[in-house]
Amino acid sequence: MDQCNAVTTVKDESSLTPGEQRILALMGQGFQRLEQRQQVLENKLEAQSKQLEAQTKYLLDLTARVSQEAAASKQRDRQLSADIQRLREQAESRDIDWRQTFHREMNAFRVEVSEKFDHHNTRLEMLEQGIERTNTGLRHLDQGLDGVQQEQRKLSTLLGREYTPHGQPPLTT
């Protein structure tokens, strides 16, 4: 979640290229989806915990009733004990199922987010390489232009000394 804060701390987004702004927006959306998904799972966990607490309370109440009615009927006592065991097993089974589902969904979401980040990192690296190639090309063009300008100055100087049009004094530099 700290990475989400890092994404939102970019001070001047207008200095980013549209592609970088898009990547930044996609990263922000990914973090928002991750936070939303985490909130949903936390809500489910809270609901399951409340349900487990209610079932635990129910089990405690049943146990108290069993203690009070133990003298009245051994058959009823055995039936209540079986019900209690079944509820414990169901609660334990639901808890195990929920935990497995939670971990499976979180891992799948992590893989999805990781793949998207890898894809965006690859695209960003390609953009950076393209920019570097463009900068290199511009440097070569600047160097070539400097050479042409030097040659033009040399030619202008040579032409100015050796050639003067009719009726004009020679050019001086």
N, C-alpha and C positions, 0 to 999 in steps of 0.2 A: 504494500500500500504506500510505502515511502516513495516508490517510483512515480506514483500518481501525483504526489505533491511536487516532485521534480518536474513533471510535465507542465504543471500549472504555474511554475515559477519563471517561465520564459518572460523576460521583461519587455521585449520589443518584437512581437510576433510579425509586425509589418516588415521587418528586415528579413524574414524568411521567404524562401521561394514558395510558389503555390504548392509544389510537390512536398516540400518540407512542412508547410502548414497542413496539408492533407494528412501526411504521416502523423503529425502531432495530434490532429483531430481524431484520427483512427486509434491512436494510442490512448487518448483520453476516453474514447468510446469503449475501448477494450477494458480499461480500468473501471469505468462506470458499470459495464456489464459484470465484471468480476465482483464488484462491490454489491451490485444488486443480487447476483447469484448467491453470494455469501450471506446476504441479509435473509434471503428466502430460506437458505439452509439453516441459518441460526433460528429463524422463526419456527421452522419445523422441529428443530432440536428443543426449543422451548416448549412447544406444544406436546412433544413426546415426553419431555421431563414432567410437565404438569400431569399428563395422563399416567405416567409411571408413579408419580406421587399419589395421585388419586387411587391407583390400583394398590399401592403400598398401604395407604390408609385403609382401603377396603379390606386388604389382607389382615391388617392389624385388628380391624373390627371383627372380622370373621374369627380370628384367633381368640379374641376376648369372648365371643359368643360360644365358641367350642369349650372354653374353660368353664363357663357358667352352666352349660348344658351337658357336660361330660357324664354326670351322674344319671341323667335321664335316659340316655340311649347310647349304647356302644356302637350300634349300626349308624346312627346319625353322626356320631363322632368320626367314624371311618369315612363316611361320605364327605363331610366337611373337610377332612384332611386331604382327601383326593382332590376336591375342588381347589383347595389352597395350592396344592402341588401343581395342578394344571395351570392355574393363573400365574404362578411363579414361572413355570416353563414358557408360557405364552409371553409374559413380560420380558423374560430373558431372550426368547427367540425374536421378539419384535425389536428389542434393543440391539441385538446382534445384526439383524437384517438392516435396521436403520443405519447403524455404524458402517456396515459394508456398503450400503447405497451411498451414504455421504462420502466415504472415501473414494468410491468408484467415480461418482459425479465430479468431485473436486479434482481427481487425477485427470479425468477426461477434459475438464475445463482448462486445467493447467497446460495439458498437451496442446489444446486448441489455441490458447493464448500464446504459448511458446512458438508454435508454428507460424502464427501471424507475425509475431515479433521477428522471427528469423526471416520471413518473407520481406518484411519492411526493412530490416537491416540490409538484406541483399540489395533491395532496390535503392536504398540510400547509398550503399557502397558503389553501385553502378552510376548513380548520379554524381557522386564525388569523383569517380574516375573520369566521367565525361567532362566535368568541369575542369579537372586537371588537364585533360587532353586539349580542351578549348583554350585554357590559359597558356599552355605550351605553344599551341598554334599561333595565338596572338603575340606571344613573345617573338616567335620566328618571323611573323609578319612585320612587327615593329623593327626588328633587326634588318630585315630586307628593305623596309622603307627608309631606315637610316642610311643604308648603303646607297640606295637610289638617290636620296637627297644629297649625299656627299658627292656622288658622281655628277649630279646636276650642277652643284656649285662649282665643281672642277671644270665641267664643260662650259658653264657660263663665264667663268674666269678666262678660260682659253679663248672662247669666242670673243669676249670683250677685248682682249689684247690683240688678237690677230685679225679680227674682222671689224671694220667700221663701215657702215652704210655711206653712200655718197653724200658728201656735204656735211657730215657730222664728225665732231672730234672723237677720238678714241675714248672708250669708257675707262674710268679710273676706279680703282677699288681701294 
